[in-house]
Amino acid sequence: MRYFIELSYNGAAYHGWQIQPNAISVQEVLEKALSILLNMPISIMGAGRTDTGVHAKQMFAHFDFEGEIDRVDLMFKLNSFLPKDVAIHDIFKVKEDVHTRFHAVSRTYLYRVSLQKNVFNVDAAYYVKQKLDIEKMKEATKILLEYNDFECFSKSKTNVNTFLCNIMKAEWQVVEDELHFIIKGDRFLRNMVRAIVGTLINIGLGKNPVAHLHNIIESKNRSEAGFSVPAHGLYLIEVEYPEDIKI
């Protein structure tokens, strides 16, 4: 049987989702816990690869196990066994050919920008001291929806087959003393969201005009885009699947 796990994690202590040879990852921690509790080696596959320090409010992983699982019991044991920065929210059976990564129809990310110095969110949002022109940032964000080739925002020397991404939604929201960037797409390149946010912040700071974003995207050159904002402000907040994957 194939099972999906829905989980969340604070990424501060981890070198991303994917197993690394000499660093701790979320995937490694979860695989070890499952293997111990199910008394056999368990390999898991995640819906994506969050980078070092990036958080996930909703992540999915799948694993195969011969036999029935008491989902409530396993969830309780996993949450007791796992460290405090990883939480399991659901476990459910899916059709045997369903893949957490390849069957996801969309992923949504949130980036949090703090507009005021706040000692309680220093590890949860990126503090920008200078005044931002939020209206210009919102105007520039609309330009993203006109394109689907985002090579200029991809980390250099990334081994991918295509730089094409379908962006379904991109917007800024003012939430109390924070500015939230929300972006939804069918896929994202490595470092893409953080590079987009840094580029839009530069526009908000008046370093580039709004229309210059066209030139940046069309250049397909990472050096033309803005800086990459810190990882601690980035959250994977939703992964969507077709409704018929469950058994």
Backbone as CSV, one residue per row, in Angstrom:
resi,resn,N_x,N_y,N_z,CA_x,CA_y,CA_z,C_x,C_y,C_z
1,MET,0.838,-1.191,0.000,0.000,0.000,0.000,0.877,1.247,0.000
2,ARG,0.378,2.303,-0.643,1.083,3.591,-0.616,0.347,4.544,0.321
3,TYR,1.104,5.181,1.184,0.550,6.099,2.168,1.124,7.504,1.972
4,PHE,0.277,8.489,2.152,0.696,9.896,2.173,0.777,10.357,3.630
5,ILE,1.798,11.139,3.927,1.915,11.802,5.223,1.820,13.299,4.993
6,GLU,0.955,13.973,5.735,0.904,15.433,5.731,1.637,15.921,6.981
7,LEU,2.589,16.819,6.789,3.388,17.293,7.910,3.722,18.768,7.775
8,SER,4.253,19.338,8.839,4.785,20.695,8.824,6.100,20.680,9.580
9,TYR,6.939,21.679,9.308,8.208,21.757,10.037,8.759,23.172,10.017
10,ASN,9.468,23.460,11.086,10.265,24.680,11.175,11.646,24.307,10.641
11,GLY,12.060,24.956,9.563,13.277,24.537,8.878,14.570,25.102,9.429
12,ALA,14.516,25.847,10.518,15.702,26.549,11.019,16.873,25.615,11.302
13,ALA,16.599,24.431,11.813,17.670,23.521,12.216,18.083,22.547,11.116
14,TYR,17.465,22.643,9.939,17.677,21.633,8.900,18.307,22.202,7.630
15,HIS,19.075,21.353,6.974,19.662,21.728,5.689,18.696,21.331,4.570
16,GLY,17.485,21.830,4.692,16.460,21.564,3.689,15.725,20.257,3.917
17,TRP,14.867,19.923,2.951,14.080,18.694,3.031,14.912,17.473,2.697
18,GLN,15.662,17.533,1.605,16.286,16.348,1.025,17.502,15.872,1.825
19,ILE,17.657,14.550,1.890,18.783,13.937,2.601,20.109,14.458,2.044
20,GLN,20.999,14.857,2.937,22.327,15.360,2.597,23.378,14.425,3.192
21,PRO,24.559,14.314,2.546,25.572,13.378,3.047,26.138,13.738,4.419
22,ASN,26.301,15.035,4.709,26.951,15.437,5.951,26.167,16.501,6.724
23,ALA,24.843,16.488,6.561,24.020,17.490,7.247,22.639,16.901,7.519
24,ILE,21.998,17.394,8.556,20.683,16.875,8.946,19.588,17.468,8.066
25,SER,18.639,16.649,7.663,17.517,17.092,6.829,16.214,16.565,7.403
26,VAL,15.106,17.166,6.981,13.790,16.724,7.452,13.491,15.314,6.955
27,GLN,13.823,15.045,5.703,13.581,13.718,5.144,14.295,12.629,5.955
28,GLU,15.528,12.885,6.325,16.293,11.901,7.103,15.651,11.636,8.459
29,VAL,15.245,12.696,9.138,14.637,12.563,10.463,13.343,11.758,10.377
30,LEU,12.514,12.049,9.375,11.232,11.348,9.232,11.435,9.899,8.812
31,GLU,12.367,9.642,7.907,12.637,8.260,7.482,13.100,7.402,8.654
32,LYS,13.985,7.945,9.478,14.485,7.186,10.628,13.352,6.864,11.598
33,ALA,12.486,7.842,11.841,11.379,7.628,12.764,10.427,6.556,12.239
34,LEU,10.067,6.642,10.964,9.164,5.650,10.371,9.783,4.251,10.385
35,SER,11.063,4.175,10.062,11.740,2.876,10.008,11.750,2.202,11.378
36,ILE,11.958,2.983,12.428,11.961,2.431,13.784,10.559,1.986,14.195
37,LEU,9.576,2.837,13.943,8.212,2.543,14.397,7.548,1.425,13.599
38,LEU,7.901,1.288,12.318,7.321,0.228,11.489,8.219,-1.007,11.422
39,ASN,9.369,-0.913,12.085,10.273,-2.058,12.241,10.781,-2.603,10.905
40,MET,11.047,-1.706,9.975,11.624,-2.081,8.679,12.136,-0.816,7.993
41,PRO,13.084,-0.942,7.068,13.592,0.249,6.374,12.489,0.899,5.535
42,ILE,12.286,2.186,5.740,11.263,2.933,5.015,11.931,4.093,4.286
43,SER,11.632,4.194,2.994,12.096,5.335,2.204,10.904,6.214,1.889
44,ILE,11.084,7.518,1.975,9.989,8.437,1.686,10.376,9.385,0.561
45,MET,9.377,9.888,-0.126,9.563,10.854,-1.204,8.694,12.069,-0.920
46,GLY,9.287,13.256,-0.940,8.557,14.473,-0.630,7.971,15.149,-1.849
47,ALA,7.067,16.078,-1.589,6.408,16.822,-2.669,7.322,17.849,-3.305
48,GLY,8.437,18.149,-2.654,9.369,19.128,-3.195,10.606,19.170,-2.329
49,ARG,11.528,20.078,-2.693,12.790,20.168,-1.960,12.953,21.588,-1.419
50,THR,12.566,21.796,-0.188,12.790,23.113,0.405,14.271,23.247,0.751
51,ASP,14.808,24.469,0.601,16.218,24.721,0.849,16.512,24.857,2.339
52,THR,17.771,24.944,2.660,18.218,25.120,4.040,17.521,26.307,4.699
53,GLY,16.918,26.066,5.860,16.288,27.131,6.622,14.870,27.487,6.225
54,VAL,14.370,26.926,5.126,13.005,27.206,4.672,12.017,26.352,5.467
55,HIS,10.857,26.915,5.763,9.841,26.238,6.564,8.732,25.654,5.670
56,ALA,7.942,24.771,6.247,6.769,24.240,5.544,5.597,24.168,6.503
57,LYS,4.527,24.880,6.173,3.286,24.748,6.940,2.478,23.560,6.438
58,GLN,2.694,23.195,5.173,2.078,21.971,4.645,3.045,21.323,3.654
59,MET,3.471,20.132,3.987,4.307,19.318,3.109,3.716,17.920,3.076
60,PHE,3.888,17.236,1.961,3.445,15.845,1.861,4.632,14.965,1.494
61,ALA,4.605,13.750,1.990,5.581,12.732,1.611,4.840,11.410,1.470
62,HIS,5.367,10.515,0.631,4.725,9.205,0.529,5.731,8.091,0.821
63,PHE,5.190,6.962,1.262,6.012,5.774,1.486,5.159,4.541,1.214
64,ASP,5.810,3.434,0.950,5.122,2.170,0.684,5.305,1.229,1.876
65,PHE,4.215,0.542,2.216,4.252,-0.393,3.342,3.245,-1.499,3.091
66,GLU,3.702,-2.738,3.213,2.808,-3.871,3.007,1.991,-4.104,4.273
67,GLY,0.717,-3.832,4.196,-0.143,-4.068,5.346,-0.890,-2.817,5.755
68,GLU,-1.811,-3.015,6.654,-2.646,-1.931,7.138,-1.927,-1.154,8.250
69,ILE,-2.168,0.134,8.296,-1.588,0.993,9.325,-2.721,1.642,10.118
70,ASP,-2.583,1.628,11.409,-3.507,2.367,12.270,-3.035,3.817,12.248
71,ARG,-3.701,4.644,11.446,-3.213,5.992,11.200,-3.157,6.831,12.480
72,VAL,-4.172,6.710,13.327,-4.207,7.494,14.560,-3.057,7.100,15.473
73,ASP,-2.826,5.798,15.602,-1.757,5.305,16.460,-0.392,5.720,15.925
74,LEU,-0.188,5.586,14.612,1.101,5.942,14.023,1.352,7.443,14.102
75,MET,0.318,8.238,13.886,0.470,9.688,14.014,0.889,10.069,15.429
76,PHE,0.244,9.450,16.414,0.574,9.743,17.811,2.026,9.359,18.112
77,LYS,2.430,8.174,17.658,3.791,7.701,17.931,4.830,8.571,17.208
78,LEU,4.546,8.934,15.969,5.479,9.785,15.235,5.647,11.138,15.911
79,ASN,4.548,11.736,16.295,4.621,13.054,16.939,5.324,12.985,18.297
80,SER,5.264,11.838,18.932,5.976,11.658,20.205,7.467,11.431,19.959
81,PHE,7.767,10.775,18.850,9.141,10.358,18.545,9.946,11.459,17.860
82,LEU,9.292,12.228,17.004,9.979,13.250,16.212,10.370,14.448,17.078
83,PRO,11.372,15.212,16.647,11.739,16.434,17.384,10.607,17.450,17.352
84,LYS,10.706,18.448,18.219,9.616,19.405,18.411,9.363,20.287,17.194
85,ASP,10.304,20.347,16.244,10.130,21.212,15.077,9.593,20.496,13.849
86,VAL,9.109,19.251,14.025,8.446,18.498,12.949,7.144,17.940,13.505
87,ALA,6.030,18.170,12.798,4.719,17.708,13.271,3.983,16.959,12.162
88,ILE,3.357,15.856,12.521,2.552,15.060,11.587,1.083,15.421,11.792
89,HIS,0.379,15.710,10.672,-1.016,16.136,10.748,-1.998,15.098,10.199
90,ASP,-1.527,14.229,9.302,-2.439,13.235,8.743,-1.621,12.138,8.060
91,ILE,-2.200,10.951,8.003,-1.659,9.826,7.240,-2.840,9.160,6.559
92,PHE,-2.751,8.938,5.257,-3.875,8.326,4.555,-3.397,7.524,3.350
93,LYS,-4.206,6.521,2.986,-3.887,5.665,1.852,-4.245,6.361,0.531
94,VAL,-3.399,6.135,-0.482,-3.658,6.661,-1.821,-3.503,5.523,-2.830
95,LYS,-3.905,5.803,-4.055,-3.714,4.820,-5.122,-2.220,4.559,-5.321
96,GLU,-1.896,3.317,-5.684,-0.494,2.877,-5.642,0.431,3.614,-6.608
97,ASP,-0.122,4.267,-7.641,0.739,4.964,-8.598,0.830,6.469,-8.329
98,VAL,0.223,6.944,-7.247,0.222,8.375,-6.941,1.559,8.764,-6.316
99,HIS,2.133,9.847,-6.804,3.453,10.316,-6.380,3.329,11.723,-5.797
100,THR,3.885,11.937,-4.613,3.721,13.251,-3.971,4.288,14.389,-4.813
101,ARG,5.363,14.139,-5.507,5.981,15.209,-6.292,5.309,15.386,-7.649
102,PHE,5.154,14.292,-8.386,4.713,14.394,-9.778,3.209,14.575,-9.939
103,HIS,2.427,14.223,-8.922,0.980,14.387,-9.026,0.470,15.671,-8.386
104,ALA,1.355,16.442,-7.780,0.937,17.738,-7.230,0.573,18.678,-8.368
105,VAL,-0.588,19.317,-8.269,-1.026,20.219,-9.337,-0.602,21.660,-9.088
106,SER,-0.322,21.982,-7.829,0.158,23.329,-7.525,0.843,23.346,-6.162
107,ARG,1.699,24.347,-6.002,2.368,24.609,-4.728,2.250,26.102,-4.455
108,THR,2.034,26.459,-3.213,1.905,27.867,-2.837,2.930,28.204,-1.762
109,TYR,3.641,29.296,-1.986,4.646,29.768,-1.027,4.247,31.119,-0.466
110,LEU,4.659,31.357,0.769,4.490,32.636,1.448,5.859,33.156,1.843
111,TYR,6.108,34.454,1.566,7.318,35.082,2.094,6.902,36.243,2.981
112,ARG,7.440,36.261,4.207,7.068,37.272,5.190,8.152,38.346,5.307
113,VAL,7.761,39.603,5.078,8.645,40.747,5.244,8.145,41.562,6.428
114,SER,8.984,41.787,7.407,8.615,42.590,8.566,8.916,44.055,8.286
115,LEU,7.927,44.914,8.507,8.077,46.340,8.245,8.494,47.106,9.495
116,GLN,8.468,46.440,10.647,8.910,47.038,11.898,9.811,46.047,12.629
117,LYS,10.744,46.591,13.378,11.612,45.718,14.167,10.773,45.023,15.230
118,ASN,10.845,43.699,15.218,10.027,42.902,16.127,10.887,41.770,16.676
119,VAL,11.174,41.810,17.963,12.079,40.817,18.554,11.475,39.420,18.572
120,PHE,10.161,39.320,18.372,9.508,38.018,18.447,9.398,37.314,17.096
121,ASN,9.786,37.982,16.010,9.729,37.285,14.725,11.047,37.373,13.953
122,VAL,12.141,37.563,14.673,13.442,37.699,14.009,13.819,36.439,13.222
123,ASP,13.310,35.291,13.635,13.598,34.039,12.937,12.452,33.598,12.036
124,ALA,11.429,34.459,11.906,10.237,34.062,11.149,9.935,34.980,9.977
125,ALA,10.538,36.164,9.936,10.279,37.123,8.864,11.536,37.950,8.617
126,TYR,11.672,38.455,7.397,12.827,39.262,7.010,12.515,40.733,7.253
127,TYR,13.304,41.355,8.105,13.074,42.751,8.471,13.750,43.683,7.468
128,VAL,12.960,44.550,6.850,13.473,45.569,5.924,13.364,46.924,6.619
129,LYS,14.500,47.547,6.869,14.527,48.807,7.626,14.016,49.990,6.800
130,GLN,14.338,50.009,5.500,13.983,51.144,4.653,12.482,51.118,4.313
131,LYS,11.970,52.262,3.962,10.561,52.382,3.568,10.372,51.807,2.170
132,LEU,9.355,51.009,2.015,9.057,50.374,0.732,7.850,51.031,0.076
133,ASP,7.921,51.170,-1.235,6.767,51.631,-2.010,5.953,50.396,-2.380
134,ILE,4.991,50.074,-1.540,4.231,48.837,-1.695,3.407,48.833,-2.979
135,GLU,2.880,49.977,-3.375,2.069,50.039,-4.598,2.901,49.690,-5.825
136,LYS,4.138,50.156,-5.871,5.005,49.810,-6.999,5.334,48.320,-6.997
137,MET,5.509,47.764,-5.825,5.780,46.330,-5.726,4.583,45.516,-6.206
138,LYS,3.388,45.971,-5.850,2.176,45.289,-6.318,2.036,45.391,-7.835
139,GLU,2.359,46.553,-8.371,2.268,46.760,-9.826,3.261,45.857,-10.557
140,ALA,4.468,45.771,-10.036,5.492,44.929,-10.666,5.126,43.454,-10.588
141,THR,4.480,43.055,-9.512,4.109,41.656,-9.335,3.194,41.166,-10.442
142,LYS,2.335,42.039,-10.945,1.427,41.661,-12.037,2.196,41.254,-13.283
143,ILE,3.394,41.800,-13.467,4.211,41.481,-14.648,4.614,40.009,-14.640
144,LEU,4.798,39.435,-13.455,5.190,38.024,-13.370,4.201,37.116,-14.092
145,LEU,2.919,37.483,-14.054,1.871,36.649,-14.646,1.884,36.679,-16.172
146,GLU,2.699,37.559,-16.750,2.804,37.653,-18.206,3.852,36.694,-18.778
147,TYR,4.594,36.030,-17.915,5.712,35.198,-18.361,5.605,33.777,-17.811
148,ASN,6.349,32.867,-18.445,6.467,31.514,-17.898,7.899,30.982,-17.919
149,ASP,8.849,31.768,-18.462,10.260,31.392,-18.422,10.941,32.236,-17.352
150,PHE,11.377,31.579,-16.276,11.928,32.307,-15.132,13.381,31.931,-14.864
151,GLU,14.135,31.741,-15.935,15.543,31.382,-15.793,16.317,32.440,-15.004
152,CYS,15.910,33.714,-15.137,16.623,34.789,-14.454,16.533,34.685,-12.935
153,PHE,15.559,33.936,-12.434,15.390,33.797,-10.985,15.901,32.452,-10.468
154,SER,16.456,31.643,-11.339,16.929,30.325,-10.945,18.361,30.396,-10.426
155,LYS,18.650,29.589,-9.432,20.004,29.518,-8.917,20.948,29.089,-10.030
156,SER,22.099,29.717,-10.109,23.069,29.418,-11.169,23.535,27.970,-11.084
157,LYS,23.832,27.401,-12.254,24.355,26.034,-12.379,23.392,24.992,-11.829
158,THR,22.095,25.272,-11.973,21.080,24.306,-11.559,20.782,23.358,-12.714
159,ASN,20.791,22.067,-12.435,20.581,21.065,-13.473,19.090,20.758,-13.605
160,VAL,18.399,21.518,-14.459,16.980,21.282,-14.724,16.754,21.187,-16.226
161,ASN,15.683,20.522,-16.614,15.381,20.350,-18.039,14.688,21.565,-18.634
162,THR,13.996,22.318,-17.796,13.262,23.484,-18.291,13.158,24.545,-17.195
163,PHE,13.106,25.789,-17.628,12.914,26.907,-16.700,11.471,27.424,-16.753
164,LEU,10.590,26.665,-17.406,9.204,27.081,-17.557,8.392,26.741,-16.310
165,CYS,7.646,27.714,-15.818,6.761,27.535,-14.667,5.456,28.275,-14.947
166,ASN,4.351,27.662,-14.601,3.048,28.306,-14.756,2.662,28.961,-13.437
167,ILE,2.768,30.293,-13.381,2.413,31.024,-12.164,0.924,31.358,-12.207
168,MET,0.179,30.836,-11.262,-1.268,30.995,-11.224,-1.705,32.201,-10.388
169,LYS,-0.865,32.584,-9.437,-1.206,33.675,-8.536,0.073,34.275,-7.985
170,ALA,0.111,35.600,-7.889,1.235,36.291,-7.255,0.719,37.626,-6.738
171,GLU,0.858,37.870,-5.445,0.319,39.093,-4.875,1.000,39.428,-3.550
172,TRP,0.923,40.719,-3.197,1.379,41.205,-1.897,0.169,41.535,-1.030
173,GLN,0.259,41.205,0.256,-0.781,41.546,1.212,-0.144,42.212,2.427
174,VAL,-0.768,43.282,2.897,-0.321,43.924,4.138,-1.064,43.269,5.295
175,VAL,-0.315,42.676,6.209,-0.894,41.984,7.358,-0.272,42.574,8.624
176,GLU,-1.011,43.482,9.265,-0.522,44.211,10.440,0.804,44.886,10.105
177,ASP,1.888,44.539,10.800,3.169,45.193,10.539,4.068,44.359,9.632
178,GLU,3.435,43.481,8.843,4.191,42.653,7.907,3.650,42.798,6.490
179,LEU,4.506,42.493,5.535,4.145,42.458,4.125,4.325,41.021,3.669
180,HIS,3.242,40.409,3.170,3.286,39.005,2.773,3.230,38.867,1.256
181,PHE,4.183,38.130,0.715,4.177,37.814,-0.709,3.690,36.379,-0.863
182,ILE,2.633,36.187,-1.635,2.054,34.862,-1.857,2.148,34.540,-3.339
183,ILE,2.703,33.371,-3.646,2.856,32.971,-5.045,2.486,31.498,-5.192
184,LYS,1.682,31.210,-6.211,1.200,29.857,-6.472,1.557,29.462,-7.894
185,GLY,2.104,28.264,-8.060,2.481,27.805,-9.390,2.512,26.296,-9.457
186,ASP,2.649,25.782,-10.675,2.694,24.332,-10.832,4.061,23.769,-10.440
187,ARG,5.098,24.611,-10.530,6.440,24.202,-10.104,7.268,25.457,-9.863
188,PHE,8.373,25.302,-9.152,9.259,26.421,-8.885,10.705,25.971,-9.040
189,LEU,11.531,26.866,-9.533,12.949,26.597,-9.680,13.642,26.805,-8.332
190,ARG,14.830,26.262,-8.223,15.583,26.408,-6.980,15.924,27.883,-6.742
191,ASN,15.584,28.362,-5.561,15.842,29.744,-5.136,14.948,30.775,-5.824
192,MET,13.989,30.312,-6.629,13.178,31.204,-7.459,12.375,32.212,-6.642
193,VAL,11.662,31.739,-5.626,10.791,32.643,-4.859,11.620,33.694,-4.132
194,ARG,12.713,33.290,-3.545,13.549,34.240,-2.807,14.171,35.280,-3.737
195,ALA,14.513,34.886,-4.955,15.066,35.839,-5.926,13.996,36.802,-6.426
196,ILE,12.772,36.301,-6.616,11.664,37.172,-7.028,11.404,38.219,-5.953
197,VAL,11.347,37.792,-4.699,11.063,38.727,-3.607,12.162,39.779,-3.515
198,GLY,13.413,39.373,-3.623,14.509,40.339,-3.582,14.440,41.340,-4.713
199,THR,14.050,40.890,-5.900,13.907,41.767,-7.057,12.780,42.768,-6.849
200,LEU,11.661,42.298,-6.298,10.523,43.180,-6.035,10.825,44.171,-4.908
201,ILE,11.593,43.750,-3.932,11.999,44.676,-2.868,12.870,45.793,-3.434
202,ASN,13.762,45.451,-4.360,14.588,46.486,-5.004,13.723,47.516,-5.715
203,ILE,12.635,47.064,-6.326,11.703,47.988,-6.971,11.013,48.846,-5.913
204,GLY,10.642,48.230,-4.808,10.015,48.963,-3.715,10.935,49.984,-3.074
205,LEU,12.235,49.735,-3.159,13.222,50.665,-2.618,13.603,51.760,-3.613
206,GLY,13.059,51.662,-4.835,13.356,52.661,-5.856,14.644,52.415,-6.608
207,LYS,15.233,51.233,-6.453,16.491,50.930,-7.149,16.259,50.630,-8.623
208,ASN,15.065,50.136,-8.953,14.693,49.863,-10.343,13.253,50.307,-10.570
209,PRO,12.942,50.807,-11.774,11.540,51.128,-12.086,10.720,49.857,-12.290
210,VAL,9.428,49.974,-12.180,8.544,48.812,-12.333,8.761,48.119,-13.672
211,ALA,8.819,48.888,-14.747,8.916,48.310,-16.095,10.215,47.547,-16.310
212,HIS,11.219,47.809,-15.490,12.512,47.134,-15.653,12.398,45.643,-15.394
213,LEU,11.343,45.222,-14.714,11.150,43.798,-14.465,11.011,43.026,-15.776
214,HIS,10.429,43.646,-16.800,10.364,43.006,-18.120,11.771,42.680,-18.619
215,ASN,12.671,43.641,-18.514,14.045,43.452,-18.985,14.759,42.357,-18.210
216,ILE,14.511,42.324,-16.903,15.149,41.313,-16.059,14.712,39.911,-16.471
217,ILE,13.410,39.718,-16.612,12.887,38.388,-16.964,13.342,37.976,-18.356
218,GLU,13.297,38.893,-19.287,13.661,38.574,-20.670,15.164,38.365,-20.847
219,SER,15.965,38.846,-19.909,17.417,38.645,-19.993,17.806,37.189,-19.754
220,LYS,16.993,36.464,-18.983,17.269,35.077,-18.591,18.612,34.961,-17.866
221,ASN,19.000,36.046,-17.211,20.314,36.123,-16.573,20.134,36.382,-15.081
222,ARG,20.609,35.462,-14.252,20.439,35.608,-12.807,21.089,36.876,-12.271
223,SER,22.182,37.306,-12.861,22.880,38.491,-12.370,22.099,39.777,-12.610
224,GLU,21.098,39.722,-13.487,20.261,40.905,-13.745,19.164,41.066,-12.692
225,ALA,18.797,39.962,-12.037,17.731,40.008,-11.032,18.284,40.491,-9.697
226,GLY,17.402,40.650,-8.725,17.780,41.179,-7.421,18.406,40.141,-6.513
227,PHE,18.704,40.567,-5.300,19.319,39.683,-4.311,18.332,38.610,-3.860
228,SER,18.874,37.569,-3.292,18.043,36.496,-2.747,17.781,36.771,-1.271
229,VAL,16.508,36.944,-0.914,16.164,37.245,0.476,16.465,36.029,1.363
230,PRO,16.668,36.239,2.658,17.018,35.128,3.563,15.950,34.035,3.614
231,ALA,16.414,32.806,3.860,15.526,31.645,3.836,14.504,31.647,4.956
232,HIS,14.817,32.271,6.101,13.948,32.123,7.269,12.575,32.775,7.112
233,GLY,12.385,33.600,6.075,11.084,34.217,5.850,10.196,33.450,4.882
234,LEU,10.701,32.323,4.360,9.975,31.581,3.317,9.278,30.346,3.879
235,TYR,8.010,30.178,3.458,7.187,29.050,3.913,6.484,28.402,2.716
236,LEU,6.578,27.089,2.627,5.690,26.335,1.740,4.383,26.170,2.503
237,ILE,3.302,26.756,1.989,2.068,26.770,2.792,0.965,25.857,2.255
238,GLU,1.056,25.429,0.998,0.006,24.544,0.477,0.517,23.758,-0.720
239,VAL,0.156,22.466,-0.742,0.401,21.612,-1.903,-0.936,20.988,-2.260
240,GLU,-1.353,21.156,-3.509,-2.668,20.657,-3.930,-2.524,19.438,-4.835
241,TYR,-3.476,18.504,-4.684,-3.523,17.271,-5.469,-4.917,17.080,-6.051
242,PRO,-5.032,16.261,-7.084,-6.379,15.917,-7.584,-7.195,15.257,-6.483
243,GLU,-8.497,15.449,-6.521,-9.360,14.953,-5.446,-9.470,13.431,-5.416
244,ASP,-9.122,12.767,-6.516,-9.359,11.319,-6.603,-8.148,10.464,-6.253
245,ILE,-7.150,11.023,-5.567,-5.940,10.238,-5.269,-6.143,9.271,-4.104
246,LYS,-7.084,9.591,-3.209,-7.259,8.771,-2.012,-8.025,7.472,-2.319
247,ILE,-7.752,6.481,-1.500,-8.515,5.235,-1.556,-9.623,5.327,-0.511
